[in-house]
Amino acid sequence: MPELPEVETVRRGLAPAMEGARFTKVEARRRDLRWPLPKDFAQRLQGQTVEGLGRRAKYLLADLSSGDVLMMHLGMSGSFRVGQDAKPGVYYHERSKSTAHDHVVFHMSNGATVTFNDPRRFGSMKLVARAKLDSEPLLRGLGPEPLGNEFDAAMLAKACAGKKTSLKAALSDQRVVAGLGNIYVCEALFRAKLSPKRQASTIADRNGQPNTRAVALVDAIKAVLQDAIAAGGSSLRDHRRTDGALGDFQHNFQVYDREGEPCPNCKGKKNTKIKRIVQTGRSTFYCPSCQK
């Protein structure tokens, strides 16, 4: 499933085509995606202007002139393309190029055509009144944005204080920090030199204040996300940019999907190899030597 860098990459690709433009025609070729589309979905969008396109965690938020917000989630295999068919590319798992999976098409007043393609149909679209956005169930319980100014070591330490779960599990919890997933948690923990098996509470002292581990971890989270966004995200299975190009960050993975390869930190010293374990049903990749 796309994580924060992939969704932010998509947002940046959609913004020039959607912000300031009006929906002149909306094609809803199915009645449902993961859930049923809102009643009168196309009619409620047509004629409305997109006043801004934002992101909250893994959700895209189109602020409309009607006072509604169009919430969009890519799900596991969803992608948008703008204006033309996607460019051919090589994926770890080749995805369908059939237009049968083009489920929603937005025709914009600036001439752009924005098409949502989703072979597995785990994506979603929902219209929410702007005034009720803070109480929206899908957003209400989310933690802070990791790239926001308010996200710092003190905030993360407070969220993890007293937690007996692993650090990997805590960071994957969307209530602790929003938008992180398996890939970037593994990569951030590696950069911070912290074991994914470490108890989450150990980044805080007895009073819930941050220690040096918390500081290193927040710095690593921000850095890996910024690097991934600059690279257009990671294309492992389905992610692609709005112009059809692949993300490139998968070429910069240091531990994720690198089981058995030499640790970049230990190479030439201890020659430790990257290990894979399973935590909460997901693969975790780390170095057992330099991550403590």
C-alpha positions as CSV (number, residue, x, y, z in Angstrom):
1,M,0.0,0.0,0.0
2,P,1.4,3.5,-0.8
3,E,2.8,5.3,2.1
4,L,3.2,9.1,2.8
5,P,5.9,9.8,0.2
6,E,3.9,8.0,-2.6
7,V,0.7,9.9,-1.7
8,E,2.5,13.2,-1.5
9,T,4.2,12.5,-4.9
10,V,0.7,11.9,-6.3
11,R,-0.7,15.1,-4.7
12,R,2.1,17.2,-6.2
13,G,1.4,15.6,-9.6
14,L,-2.3,16.3,-9.4
15,A,-2.1,19.8,-8.1
16,P,-1.3,21.6,-11.4
17,A,-4.2,19.8,-13.1
18,M,-6.8,20.2,-10.4
19,E,-6.1,23.3,-8.2
20,G,-8.1,26.2,-9.5
21,A,-9.9,24.2,-12.1
22,R,-13.6,23.3,-12.2
23,F,-15.1,19.8,-12.7
24,T,-16.8,20.1,-16.1
25,K,-17.7,16.4,-16.3
26,V,-17.3,13.5,-13.9
27,E,-17.6,9.9,-15.0
28,A,-18.2,7.4,-12.2
29,R,-18.0,4.1,-14.1
30,R,-18.8,2.0,-11.1
31,R,-21.1,2.6,-8.1
32,D,-18.4,1.5,-5.7
33,L,-14.7,1.2,-5.0
34,R,-13.8,-0.2,-1.6
35,W,-17.1,1.3,-0.4
36,P,-20.0,2.6,-2.4
37,L,-19.4,6.0,-3.9
38,P,-21.5,8.9,-2.3
39,K,-25.0,9.3,-3.5
40,D,-25.1,11.6,-6.6
41,F,-21.3,11.6,-6.6
42,A,-20.9,12.9,-10.1
43,Q,-23.6,15.5,-9.8
44,R,-22.2,16.9,-6.5
45,L,-18.8,17.4,-8.1
46,Q,-19.7,18.8,-11.5
47,G,-19.5,22.6,-11.6
48,Q,-17.4,22.8,-8.4
49,T,-13.9,24.3,-8.3
50,V,-11.0,22.7,-6.5
51,E,-9.8,25.5,-4.3
52,G,-6.9,23.5,-2.9
53,L,-5.4,20.0,-2.9
54,G,-3.9,18.8,0.4
55,R,-2.9,15.6,2.1
56,R,-3.6,14.1,5.5
57,A,-1.6,10.9,6.2
58,K,-2.4,8.7,3.2
59,Y,-5.5,10.6,2.2
60,L,-5.7,13.2,-0.6
61,L,-8.1,16.1,0.2
62,A,-9.6,18.2,-2.5
63,D,-11.2,21.4,-1.0
64,L,-14.2,22.3,-3.1
65,S,-16.1,25.6,-3.7
66,S,-19.3,23.8,-2.5
67,G,-17.9,23.6,1.0
68,D,-17.3,19.9,0.7
69,V,-14.0,18.1,0.7
70,L,-13.3,15.2,-1.7
71,M,-11.4,12.5,0.3
72,M,-9.4,10.1,-1.9
73,H,-7.4,7.1,-0.9
74,L,-5.3,5.0,-3.3
75,G,-5.8,1.7,-1.5
76,M,-3.4,-1.0,-2.5
77,S,-3.3,-0.6,-6.3
78,G,-4.9,2.8,-7.1
79,S,-3.2,5.4,-9.2
80,F,-4.0,8.6,-11.0
81,R,-2.9,9.7,-14.4
82,V,-3.2,13.1,-15.9
83,G,-4.0,14.0,-19.5
84,Q,-2.6,11.0,-21.3
85,D,-2.0,7.2,-21.0
86,A,0.7,6.2,-18.6
87,K,4.2,5.7,-19.9
88,P,5.4,2.1,-20.0
89,G,7.5,1.0,-17.1
90,V,9.0,-2.1,-15.5
91,Y,7.5,-3.1,-12.1
92,Y,8.4,-5.8,-9.7
93,H,4.9,-7.1,-10.4
94,E,3.5,-5.9,-13.8
95,R,0.1,-4.3,-13.3
96,S,-2.8,-4.3,-15.6
97,K,-3.0,-1.6,-18.2
98,S,-6.6,-2.3,-19.1
99,T,-8.9,0.7,-19.2
100,A,-11.5,-1.6,-17.6
101,H,-9.9,-0.5,-14.3
102,D,-10.4,3.2,-15.0
103,H,-13.2,3.6,-12.5
104,V,-13.5,7.4,-12.1
105,V,-12.6,10.1,-14.6
106,F,-12.5,13.9,-13.8
107,H,-12.7,16.3,-16.8
108,M,-11.4,19.6,-15.7
109,S,-12.1,23.1,-17.0
110,N,-8.4,23.7,-17.9
111,G,-8.5,20.7,-20.3
112,A,-6.9,18.2,-18.1
113,T,-8.3,14.7,-17.7
114,V,-7.6,13.0,-14.4
115,T,-8.3,9.3,-14.4
116,F,-8.4,7.0,-11.3
117,N,-7.3,3.4,-12.1
118,D,-7.6,0.7,-9.4
119,P,-7.4,-3.0,-10.4
120,R,-8.1,-4.3,-6.9
121,R,-10.6,-1.6,-6.0
122,F,-9.3,-1.0,-2.4
123,G,-9.2,2.7,-3.1
124,S,-12.0,5.0,-2.0
125,M,-13.6,8.4,-2.6
126,K,-15.8,10.2,-0.1
127,L,-17.4,13.6,0.1
128,V,-17.3,15.3,3.6
129,A,-18.5,18.7,4.6
130,R,-15.5,20.9,5.4
131,A,-17.0,21.9,8.7
132,K,-17.2,18.2,9.8
133,L,-13.7,17.2,8.6
134,D,-12.2,17.2,12.1
135,S,-14.8,14.7,13.2
136,E,-14.6,12.5,10.1
137,P,-14.0,8.9,11.4
138,L,-11.3,8.1,8.9
139,L,-9.2,11.1,10.0
140,R,-10.2,11.6,13.6
141,G,-7.8,9.2,15.3
142,L,-4.8,9.9,13.2
143,G,-1.5,11.0,14.8
144,P,0.6,14.0,13.9
145,E,2.0,14.5,10.4
146,P,5.7,13.4,10.6
147,L,6.8,16.3,8.3
148,G,4.9,18.9,10.3
149,N,6.6,21.4,12.5
150,E,4.8,20.2,15.6
151,F,6.2,16.6,15.2
152,D,9.3,16.5,17.3
153,A,11.2,14.3,19.8
154,A,9.0,15.4,22.7
155,M,5.8,14.6,20.9
156,L,7.0,11.1,19.8
157,A,8.4,10.3,23.3
158,K,5.1,11.2,24.9
159,A,3.2,9.0,22.5
160,C,5.5,6.1,23.2
161,A,6.0,6.5,26.9
162,G,4.8,3.4,28.8
163,K,4.2,1.4,25.6
164,K,5.4,-2.2,25.9
165,T,5.0,-2.9,22.2
166,S,8.0,-2.9,19.9
167,L,9.3,0.3,18.4
168,K,8.5,-1.0,14.9
169,A,4.8,-1.7,15.9
170,A,4.5,1.7,17.6
171,L,5.7,3.6,14.6
172,S,3.4,1.6,12.3
173,D,0.4,2.7,14.4
174,Q,-1.3,5.5,12.6
175,R,-2.4,6.9,16.0
176,V,1.2,7.5,17.0
177,V,2.3,9.1,13.8
178,A,0.4,9.4,10.5
179,G,1.4,8.1,7.1
180,L,4.3,5.8,8.0
181,G,4.2,2.2,6.8
182,N,6.5,-0.8,6.6
183,I,9.1,0.5,4.2
184,Y,9.8,3.8,5.8
185,V,9.6,2.6,9.4
186,C,12.3,0.0,8.5
187,E,14.5,2.6,6.8
188,A,14.1,5.2,9.5
189,L,15.0,2.8,12.3
190,F,18.1,1.8,10.4
191,R,19.1,5.4,10.0
192,A,18.6,6.0,13.7
193,K,20.5,2.8,14.5
194,L,17.6,1.5,16.6
195,S,16.4,-2.1,16.7
196,P,12.9,-2.6,15.5
197,K,12.6,-5.1,18.5
198,R,13.4,-2.4,21.0
199,Q,10.5,-1.6,23.4
200,A,8.9,1.7,22.3
201,S,9.0,3.2,25.8
202,T,12.8,3.2,25.8
203,I,12.8,6.4,23.7
204,A,11.4,8.3,26.7
205,D,12.7,8.7,30.3
206,R,10.6,8.0,33.4
207,N,8.9,11.3,33.0
208,G,8.0,10.8,29.4
209,Q,10.6,13.2,28.2
210,P,12.6,12.4,25.0
211,N,16.1,10.9,25.2
212,T,18.8,10.9,22.5
213,R,17.1,7.9,20.8
214,A,13.9,9.9,20.3
215,V,15.8,12.8,18.8
216,A,17.7,10.5,16.4
217,L,14.5,8.7,15.4
218,V,12.6,11.9,14.6
219,D,15.5,13.2,12.6
220,A,15.7,9.9,10.7
221,I,11.9,9.8,10.0
222,K,11.9,13.3,8.6
223,A,15.0,12.7,6.5
224,V,13.9,9.4,5.0
225,L,10.5,10.8,4.1
226,Q,12.0,13.9,2.5
227,D,14.5,11.8,0.5
228,A,11.7,9.5,-0.7
229,I,9.5,12.4,-1.8
230,A,12.4,13.9,-3.7
231,A,12.8,10.6,-5.5
232,G,9.1,10.3,-6.4
233,G,8.4,7.6,-3.8
234,S,9.0,3.9,-4.1
235,S,7.7,1.7,-6.9
236,L,7.6,-1.9,-5.7
237,R,4.2,-3.1,-7.0
238,D,1.7,-0.5,-8.1
239,H,2.9,3.0,-7.3
240,R,3.5,5.3,-10.2
241,R,3.5,9.1,-10.6
242,T,0.7,10.9,-12.3
243,D,2.7,11.1,-15.6
244,G,3.1,7.3,-15.4
245,A,6.8,7.4,-14.4
246,L,8.1,5.1,-11.7
247,G,9.3,6.3,-8.3
248,D,13.0,5.8,-7.7
249,F,13.5,5.5,-4.0
250,Q,13.5,1.7,-4.1
251,H,17.0,2.0,-5.5
252,N,18.0,3.7,-2.3
253,F,16.7,1.2,0.2
254,Q,19.4,0.4,2.8
255,V,17.6,-2.4,4.6
256,Y,14.1,-2.9,3.2
257,D,13.9,-6.0,1.0
258,R,17.6,-6.5,1.4
259,E,17.7,-9.7,3.4
260,G,21.0,-11.5,3.2
261,E,22.9,-8.4,1.8
262,P,25.8,-6.8,3.6
263,C,24.8,-4.0,6.0
264,P,25.8,-0.6,4.5
265,N,27.0,0.5,7.9
266,C,28.9,-2.7,8.8
267,K,30.3,-3.5,5.4
268,G,34.1,-3.9,5.6
269,K,33.9,-4.1,9.4
270,K,31.8,-6.9,10.8
271,N,30.3,-7.8,7.4
272,T,26.9,-8.3,9.1
273,K,24.1,-9.2,6.8
274,I,20.6,-7.7,6.8
275,K,18.1,-9.9,8.6
276,R,14.4,-10.4,8.0
277,I,11.9,-11.1,10.9
278,V,8.1,-11.0,11.1
279,Q,6.5,-8.5,13.4
280,T,2.7,-8.0,13.6
281,G,2.3,-10.0,10.4
282,R,4.7,-7.8,8.4
283,S,8.3,-8.3,7.3
284,T,10.9,-6.3,9.2
285,F,14.4,-5.8,7.7
286,Y,17.3,-4.6,10.0
287,C,20.9,-5.0,10.9
288,P,21.3,-7.1,14.1
289,S,24.7,-5.5,14.7
290,C,24.4,-1.8,14.3
291,Q,20.8,-1.4,15.3
292,K,20.5,-1.7,19.1
